[in-house]
Amino acid sequence: MTELTKKQILDKEDDPQALEDLYRSDPENFKVSLLSAATQKPNSKLFKFWRVRLEYEGGDKNPSAVPIPVVCLIVAFFGLMVRVPENFFTEIWYYPRFAPFFIVLSVATYFLFKNPNLLFSIALSIFSILTSIYLILLPNWQSSDSVTMALIHLPLATLIFLGICFVQKDWRETEQRIAFLKFCGDIFILSILILLGGGVLTAFAMGLFELMGVDIEDWYLSNVGVIGIVSIPLVATYLYDSILQRRLYITELLAKIFSPLFFIFVFAYIIVMMIGGYSPFVNREFLVVFNGLLILILGIIFFSIVTRGRDSKIYITDYVNVLLVSASILINLIALSAITFRLVEFGFTPNRFCVLGVNWIVFIHLIIIAIAYVRVIIHQIDFDLLRKKVVSYLPVYCCWFVFVTYLLPLVFGFV
């Protein structure tokens, strides 16, 4: 740790909020510097408090954690809810409707068990029943673009209820919304790691049984494999919440690493596209790539911003992030132009309507973030206001997810 940060901590000896912001901006380095600073100011009551907080090694670090047997029961219940009904329906009808839905519900159930709330429990139960009835009544998604878009957005709409169960009564607070965003990013990374580990275990298991002349592939994949995949996000949640104590900083690290790389990639992609004559106006695949790229960039920008403290210094990565946001706005403009062209040329469809809607939502959000980020760099506002700009827009995304999931098929007559 540099001497500069140690000096920052000493300068803020009497400012609890500033010390908290420094801690949130870089917990590991803060711990080293704080402990060093505390040795120079042994009589500082605030430093004594921070020292106890950072060095605390209590036997029960998370007394409100959900016990492992309860986690296993939740895994078993939702795993069977996905696996057993499939015996009475076709896989292609049942799994796209209910598997993602039950996966997100299992994590929401975990947080309601950890922090019991009767009102939220009743609301989640009603939501689950009504949504299940809605999914049963939906026509075949293979012959309906609007139903397909609804099923794609269903996990995101369910994620809203997960977020409510996560933050509960504090859903209006900026810090709680940021905590949920970090949770989603970390759980996504952890789930991928667990999935890779499970894939290796599956390969070894089937390989060893095959050496003995026993073919378990069909049984293993349709039972252990399905239940295992359903349980991955819940297992990742338990590891993150109870074992790691919500101290996994991998999303912030990845965002810092990939923001300059994506900036280089985005401009290289645009240049090659222009030189090669590839146009999203007539090439549907390029339009899909554009939108996927926008989602990735938006995620990187989110996690680059929300982890910054109010008094964080401006680094070179912040200038790179502004350029990355600017590049994203350019890509969004191209995508919006291409979608509008396709609507005029080929007609109005549920797919084009959804792509147009989400691009406008993202475009407006990127403009808001870009303006706020520039104001941070020129020292008109601090990072707290920038973070608030990021998360205060989340209800717009939520309304869009709910509309596409529950109303879009009705609007388009299930076409």
C-alpha positions in Angstrom: 0.0 0.0 0.0 1.3 3.4 -0.8 2.2 6.0 1.8 -0.3 8.4 0.2 -3.3 6.3 1.2 -2.0 6.0 4.7 -1.7 9.8 4.8 -5.3 10.1 3.5 -6.5 7.9 6.4 -4.5 10.0 9.0 -6.0 13.2 7.4 -9.5 11.9 7.9 -9.0 10.7 11.4 -12.1 12.7 12.6 -14.3 12.0 9.6 -16.2 8.7 9.9 -18.0 9.1 6.6 -14.8 9.7 4.7 -13.1 6.7 6.3 -16.1 4.6 5.3 -15.9 5.8 1.7 -12.2 5.0 1.6 -12.9 1.5 2.9 -15.6 0.9 0.3 -13.3 2.1 -2.5 -10.6 -0.5 -1.7 -11.2 -2.7 1.4 -8.0 -4.8 1.3 -5.6 -1.8 0.9 -7.6 0.2 3.4 -7.2 -2.5 6.0 -3.4 -2.5 5.6 -3.2 1.3 5.7 -5.6 1.7 8.6 -3.8 -0.8 10.8 -0.5 1.0 10.0 -2.1 4.4 10.7 -3.6 3.1 14.0 -0.1 2.4 15.3 0.8 6.1 14.9 -2.4 7.2 16.6 -3.0 4.6 19.4 -5.4 7.0 21.3 -7.7 7.6 18.4 -11.1 6.2 19.3 -12.2 6.0 15.7 -9.1 4.1 14.7 -9.7 1.8 17.6 -13.2 1.1 16.4 -11.9 0.4 12.8 -9.2 -1.9 14.2 -11.8 -4.0 16.1 -14.0 -4.1 13.0 -11.2 -5.1 10.6 -9.6 -7.7 13.0 -12.8 -9.2 14.3 -12.6 -13.0 14.0 -15.7 -14.0 15.9 -16.7 -17.7 15.9 -20.1 -17.0 14.3 -19.4 -14.4 11.6 -22.8 -14.5 10.1 -25.4 -15.4 12.8 -28.3 -14.8 10.4 -27.0 -17.2 7.8 -29.3 -19.9 6.6 -28.3 -23.3 7.9 -27.0 -25.9 5.4 -29.9 -28.3 6.0 -32.4 -25.6 5.1 -30.4 -24.7 1.9 -30.4 -28.4 1.0 -34.2 -28.5 1.5 -34.7 -25.5 -0.8 -32.4 -27.1 -3.4 -34.3 -30.3 -3.2 -37.8 -28.7 -3.4 -37.1 -26.4 -6.4 -34.9 -29.1 -8.1 -37.8 -31.5 -7.9 -40.2 -28.8 -9.0 -38.2 -28.5 -12.2 -37.5 -32.2 -12.7 -40.7 -34.1 -11.7 -43.3 -32.2 -13.7 -41.2 -32.7 -16.8 -42.3 -36.3 -16.8 -45.8 -35.1 -17.7 -44.9 -32.5 -20.2 -42.4 -32.2 -23.1 -39.0 -30.8 -22.3 -39.3 -28.1 -24.9 -42.6 -26.9 -23.4 -41.8 -27.1 -19.7 -38.1 -26.2 -19.2 -38.1 -22.8 -21.0 -41.2 -21.7 -19.0 -40.4 -23.0 -15.5 -36.7 -23.8 -15.1 -35.4 -20.1 -15.1 -38.5 -19.0 -13.0 -37.9 -21.6 -10.3 -34.2 -21.0 -10.2 -34.7 -17.3 -9.3 -37.5 -18.1 -6.9 -35.1 -20.5 -5.0 -32.7 -17.7 -4.3 -35.6 -15.3 -3.3 -36.8 -18.0 -0.9 -33.3 -18.2 0.6 -33.3 -14.5 1.5 -36.9 -14.6 2.9 -35.8 -17.5 5.2 -32.8 -15.5 6.3 -34.8 -12.4 7.0 -38.4 -13.5 7.5 -41.0 -11.0 6.5 -44.7 -12.1 6.4 -45.8 -9.4 3.9 -43.0 -10.2 1.4 -43.6 -14.0 1.9 -47.3 -13.6 1.0 -46.5 -11.4 -1.9 -43.9 -13.8 -3.3 -46.4 -16.7 -2.9 -49.1 -14.9 -4.8 -46.7 -13.8 -7.5 -45.4 -17.4 -7.9 -49.0 -18.9 -8.2 -50.3 -16.2 -10.6 -47.1 -16.4 -12.8 -47.3 -20.2 -12.8 -50.9 -20.0 -14.0 -49.9 -17.4 -16.6 -47.1 -19.6 -17.9 -49.4 -22.6 -18.2 -51.9 -20.7 -20.2 -49.3 -19.2 -22.6 -49.4 -20.8 -26.1 -46.5 -22.6 -27.7 -43.5 -20.3 -27.7 -42.1 -21.8 -30.9 -44.9 -20.4 -33.0 -45.1 -17.0 -31.2 -42.4 -14.3 -31.2 -44.3 -12.4 -28.4 -44.4 -15.4 -26.1 -40.7 -16.1 -26.9 -39.8 -12.5 -25.8 -42.0 -12.9 -22.7 -40.2 -16.1 -21.7 -36.8 -14.4 -22.3 -37.7 -11.5 -20.0 -39.4 -13.7 -17.4 -36.2 -14.4 -15.3 -35.5 -10.6 -15.4 -39.0 -9.8 -14.1 -38.6 -12.5 -11.4 -35.3 -10.9 -10.5 -37.2 -7.8 -9.4 -38.9 -9.9 -6.7 -35.5 -11.4 -5.8 -34.2 -7.8 -5.4 -37.1 -6.9 -3.1 -36.5 -10.0 -1.0 -32.8 -9.0 -0.9 -33.2 -5.4 0.2 -36.7 -5.6 1.6 -37.9 -2.3 3.1 -34.6 -0.5 2.1 -35.3 -0.8 -1.7 -35.3 3.0 -2.1 -31.8 3.4 -0.7 -28.9 3.8 -3.1 -26.5 1.6 -1.2 -29.0 -1.3 -1.0 -29.6 -1.1 -4.7 -25.8 -1.1 -5.3 -25.4 -4.1 -2.9 -28.0 -6.0 -5.0 -26.2 -5.2 -8.3 -22.9 -6.4 -6.8 -24.7 -9.5 -5.5 -26.0 -10.3 -9.0 -22.6 -9.8 -10.6 -20.7 -11.9 -8.0 -23.3 -14.7 -8.1 -23.1 -14.8 -11.9 -19.3 -15.2 -11.7 -19.6 -17.8 -8.9 -22.3 -19.7 -10.8 -20.1 -20.0 -13.8 -17.2 -21.3 -11.7 -19.5 -23.9 -10.1 -20.9 -24.9 -13.4 -17.4 -25.5 -14.8 -16.6 -27.6 -11.8 -19.8 -29.5 -12.1 -19.0 -30.1 -15.8 -15.6 -31.6 -14.9 -17.2 -33.8 -12.2 -19.9 -35.0 -14.7 -17.3 -35.8 -17.3 -15.3 -37.9 -14.8 -18.3 -39.6 -13.4 -19.6 -40.7 -16.8 -16.1 -41.6 -17.9 -15.4 -43.8 -14.9 -18.7 -45.7 -15.2 -18.2 -46.1 -18.9 -14.9 -47.9 -18.2 -16.9 -50.4 -16.2 -19.4 -50.9 -19.0 -22.2 -49.0 -17.2 -24.0 -46.3 -19.3 -25.3 -43.7 -16.9 -25.3 -40.7 -19.3 -29.1 -40.4 -19.9 -30.1 -41.0 -16.3 -27.3 -38.7 -14.9 -28.0 -35.8 -17.2 -31.8 -35.9 -16.9 -31.7 -36.2 -13.1 -28.5 -35.2 -11.4 -27.6 -32.8 -14.2 -31.0 -31.0 -14.2 -31.2 -30.7 -10.4 -27.6 -29.6 -10.2 -28.0 -26.8 -12.8 -31.1 -25.6 -11.0 -29.3 -25.5 -7.7 -26.1 -23.7 -8.9 -27.3 -20.1 -8.3 -28.6 -21.0 -4.8 -25.4 -22.8 -3.9 -23.5 -19.8 -5.2 -25.7 -17.5 -3.1 -25.0 -19.5 0.1 -21.2 -19.4 -0.6 -21.3 -15.7 -1.2 -23.6 -14.8 1.7 -22.5 -17.2 4.4 -19.0 -18.4 3.5 -17.5 -15.4 1.8 -19.5 -12.9 3.9 -20.3 -10.9 0.7 -16.7 -10.0 0.4 -16.1 -11.1 -3.2 -14.6 -8.3 -5.3 -14.2 -10.2 -8.5 -16.8 -8.1 -10.5 -15.0 -4.9 -9.6 -11.7 -6.3 -10.6 -13.0 -7.7 -13.9 -14.6 -4.4 -14.7 -11.3 -2.5 -14.1 -9.5 -5.0 -16.3 -12.0 -5.2 -19.2 -13.1 -1.6 -19.5 -9.9 -0.5 -21.4 -9.9 -3.8 -23.4 -13.6 -3.3 -24.4 -12.9 0.3 -25.3 -10.2 -0.9 -27.8 -12.4 -3.7 -29.0 -15.4 -1.5 -29.6 -13.6 1.0 -31.8 -11.7 -1.8 -33.6 -15.1 -3.5 -34.3 -16.7 -0.3 -35.6 -13.7 0.4 -37.9 -13.5 -3.1 -39.3 -17.3 -3.1 -39.8 -17.1 0.1 -41.8 -14.1 -1.0 -43.8 -15.6 -4.4 -44.5 -19.0 -2.9 -45.5 -20.9 -4.9 -42.9 -24.1 -3.1 -42.1 -26.6 -3.8 -39.2 -29.2 -2.1 -41.4 -29.5 -5.2 -43.6 -27.6 -7.8 -41.6 -29.7 -9.1 -38.7 -26.8 -11.0 -37.1 -24.8 -7.8 -36.8 -27.7 -6.1 -35.1 -27.9 -8.9 -32.5 -24.1 -8.6 -31.9 -24.5 -4.9 -31.4 -27.2 -5.3 -28.7 -25.2 -8.1 -27.0 -22.2 -5.8 -27.0 -24.2 -3.0 -25.4 -25.4 -5.2 -22.6 -21.8 -6.3 -21.8 -20.5 -2.7 -21.9 -23.4 -1.5 -19.7 -22.5 -4.2 -17.1 -18.8 -3.2 -17.1 -19.8 0.5 -16.7 -22.1 -0.4 -13.8 -19.5 -2.3 -11.8 -16.8 0.3 -12.6 -18.9 3.0 -11.0 -20.9 1.5 -8.2 -17.8 0.4 -6.2 -16.3 3.9 -6.1 -16.4 5.9 -2.8 -17.5 9.5 -2.6 -13.9 10.8 -2.2 -12.3 8.5 -4.7 -9.7 10.1 -6.9 -10.0 10.4 -10.6 -7.8 7.8 -12.3 -7.0 7.0 -16.0 -9.6 4.3 -15.9 -12.3 7.0 -15.4 -11.3 8.7 -18.6 -11.4 5.3 -20.3 -14.8 4.7 -18.9 -16.1 8.0 -20.3 -14.7 7.0 -23.7 -16.3 3.6 -23.4 -19.7 5.2 -22.5 -19.3 7.5 -25.5 -18.5 4.5 -27.8 -21.6 2.7 -26.4 -23.7 5.7 -27.2 -22.4 5.6 -30.8 -23.2 1.9 -31.0 -26.6 2.5 -29.6 -27.3 5.3 -32.2 -26.3 2.9 -35.0 -28.5 0.2 -33.5 -31.5 2.5 -33.1 -31.1 3.7 -36.7 -30.8 0.1 -37.9 -33.9 -1.0 -36.0 -35.9 1.9 -37.2 -34.9 1.1 -40.8 -35.9 -2.5 -40.3 -39.3 -1.5 -38.9 -40.0 0.7 -41.9 -38.6 -1.7 -44.4 -39.9 -5.1 -43.0 -42.8 -4.2 -40.7 -43.6 -4.1 -37.1 -43.0 -7.4 -35.1 -42.7 -8.2 -31.4 -39.0 -8.8 -31.7 -38.3 -5.5 -33.4 -40.5 -3.7 -30.9 -38.6 -5.2 -28.0 -35.2 -4.4 -29.5 -36.3 -0.9 -30.2 -37.7 -0.4 -26.7 -34.7 -1.7 -24.8 -32.3 0.3 -27.0 -34.1 3.5 -26.2 -34.0 2.7 -22.5 -30.3 1.9 -22.6 -29.6 4.9 -24.8 -31.2 7.4 -22.3 -29.4 5.7 -19.4 -26.1 6.0 -21.1 -26.7 9.7 -21.8 -27.5 10.2 -18.1 -24.4 8.3 -17.0 -22.1 10.1 -19.6 -23.2 13.6 -18.4 -22.8 12.7 -14.7 -19.4 11.0 -15.3 -18.1 14.1 -17.1 -19.3 16.3 -14.2 -17.4 14.0 -11.8 -14.2 14.4 -13.8 -14.5 18.2 -13.9 -15.3 18.1 -10.1 -18.8 19.4 -10.3 -20.3 16.5 -8.5 -18.8 13.5 -6.5 -19.0 9.8 -7.1 -22.0 9.4 -4.7 -24.2 11.4 -7.1 -22.9 9.4 -10.1 -23.7 6.1 -8.3 -27.1 7.4 -7.6 -27.6 8.3 -11.3 -26.8 4.7 -12.1 -29.2 3.0 -9.7 -32.0 5.5 -9.7 -32.8 4.4 -13.3 -33.3 0.8 -12.3 -37.1 1.1 -11.9 -37.3 2.0 -15.7 -35.7 -1.4 -16.5 -38.1 -3.1 -14.0 -41.2 -1.6 -15.7 -39.9 -2.7 -19.1 -39.2 -6.3 -17.9 -42.7 -6.5 -16.4 -44.4 -5.1 -19.5 -42.6 -7.5 -22.0 -43.2 -10.5 -19.7 -46.9 -10.0 -18.9 -48.4 -7.6 -21.4 -46.5 -7.9 -24.7 -48.1 -11.2 -25.7 -51.5 -9.6 -25.0 -50.7 -6.5 -27.0 -49.6 -8.5 -30.0 -52.4 -11.1 -29.7 -49.8 -13.9 -28.9 -48.4 -13.6 -32.4 
